[in-house]
Amino acid sequence: MTLVLNRIDDRLIHGQVVVGWGQPLDVHFIVLVDDAVASSEWEQELYRMGVPPEMEVRFLSVSDAAAHLDDYRTEPRAGILLTGDIATMSRLVAVAGVRDVNVGGIHHRAGRVQHLRYVFLTPDEQRALRDLAEQGAVVTAQDVPAARAVPLEELLAAREGG
């Protein structure tokens, strides 16, 4: 197998990732890439509580993830690469060659506009997603495996709730 999903989800590990994606894709490990979480045992323990015992969670900084991404790509078991924001995924696209990016959940906050039910973006985040595509990444939005993958340009053109 390999890394079967490279996902941006600002909630990081939660039921939709573990059950919604993890079970259908037969995921055995999650590589959570976040500099702050990688240095916080307390936060790591909270996220570990959200996964079943047979699913391993690896907490890495961006630089550590970039250095080990080839190892995760060749593992015999399926895994998910997970970041909490576009900026982190952008760094992995630039330095580690991530090529398929799933926008799974970027939720409301000040300055963000709703594009899909589960995706709110600032103008800077929209540009960052376009930059990912210009670097060769295929960017789609998809909240669960059974949903249709929404291509980047359709995602950016969409406006919901107003």
QUIHUBEL-V281766 format. One record per residue. N is the residue number from 1. RES is the residue in three letters. PSI is psi as a letter, one per 20 degrees, with the letter a starting at -180 (* if undefined). Layout:
{{N/RES/PSI} {N/RES/PSI}}
//
This chain:
{{1/MET/c} {2/THR/a} {3/LEU/o} {4/VAL/i} {5/LEU/p} {6/ASN/o} {7/ARG/p} {8/ILE/o} {9/ASP/o} {10/ASP/i} {11/ARG/i} {12/LEU/d} {13/ILE/p} {14/HIS/r} {15/GLY/g} {16/GLN/h} {17/VAL/g} {18/VAL/g} {19/VAL/g} {20/GLY/g} {21/TRP/g} {22/GLY/g} {23/GLN/g} {24/PRO/h} {25/LEU/j} {26/ASP/l} {27/VAL/p} {28/HIS/i} {29/PHE/q} {30/ILE/p} {31/VAL/o} {32/LEU/o} {33/VAL/o} {34/ASP/o} {35/ASP/g} {36/ALA/g} {37/VAL/h} {38/ALA/h} {39/SER/j} {40/SER/o} {41/GLU/h} {42/TRP/g} {43/GLU/h} {44/GLN/g} {45/GLU/h} {46/LEU/g} {47/TYR/h} {48/ARG/h} {49/MET/i} {50/GLY/j} {51/VAL/q} {52/PRO/q} {53/PRO/h} {54/GLU/i} {55/MET/p} {56/GLU/q} {57/VAL/p} {58/ARG/p} {59/PHE/o} {60/LEU/q} {61/SER/r} {62/VAL/g} {63/SER/h} {64/ASP/g} {65/ALA/g} {66/ALA/h} {67/ALA/h} {68/HIS/j} {69/LEU/h} {70/ASP/h} {71/ASP/g} {72/TYR/h} {73/ARG/h} {74/THR/j} {75/GLU/q} {76/PRO/h} {77/ARG/q} {78/ALA/q} {79/GLY/r} {80/ILE/p} {81/LEU/p} {82/LEU/p} {83/THR/q} {84/GLY/i} {85/ASP/r} {86/ILE/h} {87/ALA/g} {88/THR/g} {89/MET/h} {90/SER/g} {91/ARG/h} {92/LEU/h} {93/VAL/g} {94/ALA/g} {95/VAL/i} {96/ALA/j} {97/GLY/k} {98/VAL/p} {99/ARG/i} {100/ASP/p} {101/VAL/p} {102/ASN/o} {103/VAL/o} {104/GLY/h} {105/GLY/o} {106/ILE/o} {107/HIS/r} {108/HIS/q} {109/ARG/r} {110/ALA/p} {111/GLY/i} {112/ARG/q} {113/VAL/p} {114/GLN/p} {115/HIS/g} {116/LEU/r} {117/ARG/h} {118/TYR/j} {119/VAL/o} {120/PHE/p} {121/LEU/q} {122/THR/r} {123/PRO/h} {124/ASP/h} {125/GLU/h} {126/GLN/g} {127/ARG/h} {128/ALA/h} {129/LEU/h} {130/ARG/h} {131/ASP/h} {132/LEU/g} {133/ALA/g} {134/GLU/h} {135/GLN/i} {136/GLY/j} {137/ALA/q} {138/VAL/o} {139/VAL/p} {140/THR/q} {141/ALA/p} {142/GLN/o} {143/ASP/h} {144/VAL/q} {145/PRO/h} {146/ALA/i} {147/ALA/q} {148/ARG/p} {149/ALA/p} {150/VAL/o} {151/PRO/q} {152/LEU/g} {153/GLU/h} {154/GLU/g} {155/LEU/g} {156/LEU/h} {157/ALA/h} {158/ALA/q} {159/ARG/p} {160/GLU/q} {161/GLY/k} {162/GLY/*}}
//
